[in-house]
Amino acid sequence: MESLIIQGKHITGGTIHVSGNKNAVLPMIAATLLTGESVTLRNVPDILDVRTMLDIAKTLGAEYTFADHVLTIRTPEILTSTVGKAECAKNRTSILFAAALVARTGEAILYPPGGDVIGRRRLDGHFYGLTKLGAEMIEDPEVYHFKVKKHLHGRELFLDECSVTATEQILIAAAAAEGTTTLYNAAGEPHVCDLANMLNAMGAEITGIGSNTLVIVGKSSFHGVDYTVVSDHIEAGSFLALGAATGVGITVTGTMPRHYWMMRRVFERMGIKIVLKAHQIELPAGQTPEIVCDYGGHIPQISDGPWPQFPSDMMSCTIVAATQCQGTMMFFEKMFESRIYFADRLISMGANAIVCDPHRVVVRGPVALHGVEMTSPDIRAGMAMVIAAICASGQSKINHAEIIYRGYENLVDKLTAIGVDIQATRD
């Protein structure tokens, strides 16, 4: 077990270069199995979830090299259509191998995926998409077994929820299906768009990228590509939340302005100014955050939702920032019923917060936090705990730091570079 030891109240601010988007890279690795040619992905973060997906790809027949954020991967032959039970349990995106395996071999056998424990996370959209496109799903509660007799075939599909991973699964499957697929109520997050753009670069024909309606004209073959992955807007937002909570100046480089329009609105409601530029975001030092009430003096509410609404993955870090703002704010987590429970750790540190129910918490600040020992329940809550520990007086210890490393590359080095007193240990 890895732990982080943080001495609070030590941070000077500075510049951080954001890593590649993990939530784009993971489905891209699965999509590379559509071709036997070589695919090169650049700006790939060296994090645990990427390594896990590569391990799975290797068992399926992939050959790869990965160094200095450049991944070159080739799968000349699929050795097996089965992703092992232990491998599936390591992350949620293991299920995304289903579409490429079905398209390439006519069969895919997988087991329930792992991932963060943040509440129930439906897979119905995956099953709906694959079966409607022509795959037979053999009923078994312990294993997901898909078979297709000849080819997948395109058709109109409507997702009953705007699921990111279901959209990605359908994009990969429909790209290799016969005919045209029109997907309504599709997710439009930056990482979904990046996967679609990468598939197009491999020879797919996908239009409507960035909207909720995607049209995919199926192709019979795909070729290799050299593609650069978009930057991670959630990682960038996490460091901006750190600057907002501590009052130091933070500049995040390698960003795309349009990915941060909603984040900017939320930070503005907390009395925090951020400046979006062509390739960087600046959060000036010395700001005194004060929550801006809704018209009529009402307590404002921050709620998450499908893109382009505020990302669920930003809720935890933003809640920590709110503990250091003057005023009261309600956070409404609509998408996952267990994410808000991490606020109990903040309360143990001295936060003035009330967890109303599994979806809502009211935060009033500013408060003086104090160091405690805690355990990270998921990637984003773990990063939020890091931010809280930096704000707090005294020492904090965050256990199971390897969970945080699944989503944040070189976290200790990046924080040390901006003056944080942080040390990684192994218990």
N, C-alpha and C positions, 0 to 999 in steps of 0.2 A: 504494500500500500504506500502510495506517495502522498506527502503532505506539503503544504505551504505554510511557512512561518512568516508572518508579516508584522513589522513594527509600525504601528499607526502614526499618522501625522507627518510622514516623511514622503514628500513629493515636490518636485520642482517644476514639472511641466516640460514641454518640448515637442518634438516631432516624432510621429510613429508612421511607418509605412504599412498600409493594410495588406494582408495576404490575399491570395486567391480564394474565391468563394467555394467553401467546402460543399455546400448544398448544390452547386453546379457540377463540381468534379465527380461526385459520387455516382449520379446517374450517367454521366459521360463515360465513366469506366465501364459500366454495364453496356452502354450503347456501342462501345468499340467492338463488341463481339459480333456485330452485324456484318463485319467485313473481315476477310483474311489478310488484308493489307495492313501496313504499318500506320499507326496513328500517333502523332506527337501532340501532347498537351503541355502548354507552357503556363507559368504562374500557378503551379499546383502546390497547395500547402502541404508540408510534410507533417501530417497529424495522424493520430491513431485511426480515425475512421477511414482515411485514404488508404493506409496500410492494410486495414482489414478488407476493404474492397479488392485491393490488389491480390491479397492472399487467396480470396475466393476465385478471382479471375484466373489465377495460376492453376488452381485445382481443375478448372474447366478447360484448360489448354492454352492459356495466354502466356506469352513470353514478354518480359518487360525489363526496362532499365529505368531507374528513377534517381536522379541526382540534381542538385542545385535547382529545384523546382521545375525540372523538365522531365516529363514522363513520356517514354516511347513504348508503345504496347502493340503487340501483334498476336492474333489468334488464328494461325493457319488452319487449325483443325480443332473442333470441339471434342474433347476427350470423354466427357460425361455430361449428361443433361441434369445431373443431380447436384444441388448445393447442400452440403452436409448440415445436419441439425446443429452442431456446435458452431459452425460458421454463421449460419443464419441468426443465431441468438446474439451475435456480437454487435449487430447494428440493424437499424430499421431498413436501410436501403438495400439490404441483401435481396429483398423481394423483387427489386428492379431487374435482376437477371432473368426473370421469367419471360419477359417479352422477347429479348434477344435470343434466348435459348429456343423458344417456340418457333421464332422466325427462321432460325438457322438449322434446327434439327427436327422440328415438329413435336418436341416434347420438353417439358420442364417439370422438375420435381424439387420442391422447396419445403421448408418448415417455417413455423411462425417466427417472424423477425423479432430482434431485440430492440434496443434503443432506450431513450430517456423514459423514465417513469413519471409522466406528467398527466396521467389520466388515460381513459380509453381512446385508442386511436384506430379508427375503423379501416378495414381493408376492403370493404364492399366495392368501392370504386374500381379497385384493381380487378376484382373478380368479374364485375359487370363489364368492364372494358374488354378484357381478354375473351370472355365467353361470347359477347355480342359480335366481336370481330371474327368468331369462328372456332375458337378453341373449346374443346370439351374439358370440363373440370370434373374430375373423378372425386366423388364425395368421400371425404375422410377428415374428421376433425383434427387429426394429428399431423397431416401432411397436405400440402397443396400440389396436386398433380394435374398438369394441363397437357392435352394432346390435341394435335390438329391433323386431319387426314391428308389434306393436300396443301392448301394455303390459307392464311388469314385473308379475310375479304373486308373491304371498306364499307362503311355505312354511316348513318347519322347516329350520334350518341349524345346523351344529355346526362351530365353528372349531377347527382342530387346534392352534392356539396362540392365546394370549390377546392378540391384536394390537390395539393402540390404533387405528391408522389403518384397519385392515380393519374393525373395529367401527364406526368413524365412516362409512366408505364404505357399509357395509350399512345403517346407520341412515338415511342420506340416501336411499338407493335404496328401502328398504322402506317408508319414510314415504310415498313416491309410488306404491307398487305396489298392484295390486288384491288385496284379501284380507289375510290376517293372516300375519305372519312371526314365528316364535319363534326367537330367536338364543341358542344355548347356548354356554358358554365365552366370553362376551363380556368385553371389558375394562371395568373400573369406575373408572378414574382420574377425578379431579375434572373434568378438561377434557372427558372423554367424557360425563360426567353433565351438564355445562353445555351441551354441544351438544344433548343430548337434551331438556333443559329449554327451550332456545331453539326447537327444532323444535316442541315442544308448544305454545309460545306462538304459533307461526305457524299452528297448526291441526292438527298431527300428534297421534296418539294412541299414546304410548309409555309402557308401564308396566314396573316392575322396575328402574327407574333406580337405579344404585349396586350392583346385584347382578350375578351372572354369567349371568343369564337375562333377556333383554329380549323383550317382546312388543310388536310394532308393528302396529297396524291401519292399513292404507294409506288414503290420502285422495287425492281427485282434484284438489284445489286447495289453495293455501296463501295466506295473507294477510300483509301487512306487520306489523311488530312493533317495539316500543321495548324493548330488552333490555340489561341491565347485565352485563358479563362478570365472572366470578369472578376473584379475585386469583391471582397466580402462586405456587404453593407451592414450586416449585423455586427461583425467585429469592429468596424469603424464606429458604428453607433454606440457600442459598449465603451470604447475609449472616450467618446464625446460625453457619455453619461458620467464617466470618471472625472472629466474636467469640470462638468457642471456641479458634481457633488463636492469637489475639493476646492474649487475656485481658482485653479491654476490654468494657464494657457495651454491648450492642446491643438496641434496641427496634425491632421491625418492626411497623408498623401496617397495617391493612386486611386482616387475616388471618381465616381461619375455623378454629377449634380442631380440628375433626375431621379436617382435612387433615394434621395434624402429629402424630398419635398415634404412628405408627411412627417418625418422626424423633425424637420425644422419647425413645423407648426406646433408639434408637441413641446419642443424645447421653448418656443416662444410663450406658450401658456404657463410655463414654469419660470418665466422671467429671464430666460437664458438666450443670448444672441449667438447664433452661429452664422458664419459667412461661407456660402457655397461658391467655389471657384471651379475653373475648368477641370483641374486634376487634384484638387485638395480642398479640405474643409478646415476653417479656422474657428476655434472657440477662444475668444479673447480672455485674458486673465483679469482677475479683480472684479468680476461681476458679483452682485449681491442678488441671488435669485429670490424672486417673490412671485408666488402663484397668482395668476391673473384670473379673477373670478369671472364667471359667465355674466352676461348682461342681466342687470338687476341685483347683482351681488350674490348670486347663487354659487355653491361649491361646484367647481368644474369636474368633469369626468373624462378620464382617458380610457378608451376602450380599444381593443384590437379587432382585427378582422382580415379577410382576404385582401390581397394586394389590389389597389394601392392604399388600403387602410393601414393603420399602425401595426407593425409586425408583432405577432405574439412573442417571438424570440427576444424582443426588446423590452417586454414588460418588467421582467425582474430587475434589470439594471436601472430602469427608469424609476421604479419604486424606491430604490436606494437613493437616487438623486433627490427624490421628493422629500426624504427625511431631512435634507439639509436646506430646504426651501422655506421661506416664510409663508405660512398659510396652510390651507387644507385642500386635499385633492382626493377624489375617489378613483380607484383603478378597477375596471371591469374586464376581467379575463373571460371572454366569451367562448374561446376555442378549446381549452383544456381544463378539466375540472380539478386537477391536482397542482397546477403550477403556482397558485396563490399561496399554498400552504408554506412555501419557503419563507413567507413573511414572519412566521413564528421565530425564525432565527434572528431576524432583525429586532423583534420585540425583546428577545433575550439580551440583545446588545444595548437596549435602552430606547429603541424606536417608539414613538408615540403613534401606534397604529392599531386598528381594530379589524380583525378578519371577520367580515360579516357573514360569509358563507364560502363555499368552495370557489366562487367566481369573483368575489368582490372584497376589496380591502380599502379602508379609509386611512390616509396618512396625514399627520399634522406635524409641521416642523417650524423652525429648525430644532434639532435635538443633538445633544452630545452623546455619541455612541462610545461604547467601551469594548475592549477586546474580549473575545471568548473563544472557546474551541467548538468547532462545528464540522459537519460532514456535508459534502456536496451531493445533493440528490439528482441533479441533472446538469447539463453543460451550462445553460444560461443562468440558473440559480447559483451555480458555482462561481461564475464570473461576477455575479452580483455580490456574493459574499466577499470576493476579493476587493471590490470597490468599497464595501462597507468596512472591511478591515483597515483599508488605507485611510478612511475617514476617522476611524475610531482612535481613542487614546489607549495606549498599552499594546500588548501583544495579542495577536489572534493566530489560531492554528486551524487550517482548513484541511480536513482529511479527505481521502479519495480524490486527490487532485488529478489523478489520471483521467477522471471523467471530464474535467475542464479541458485537458489537453486534447480531447477528442475534437474540439472545435476551435481552439486557439493555439496558433503556432508560435513557438518560442516566446511564450507568455512571460516567463521570468526575465528573459533578456530584454524584451520590449519595455517592461515596467521598470527594470533597473536603469535603463537608459533615460528615463524621465524622473529619476530620483527616488523611486520607491525602494524601501528597505524590505526586500523579500528574499526568501531563501527556500529552495526546494530540498526536502529531506525524504529518505525512504525508511519507513518504520519496519 
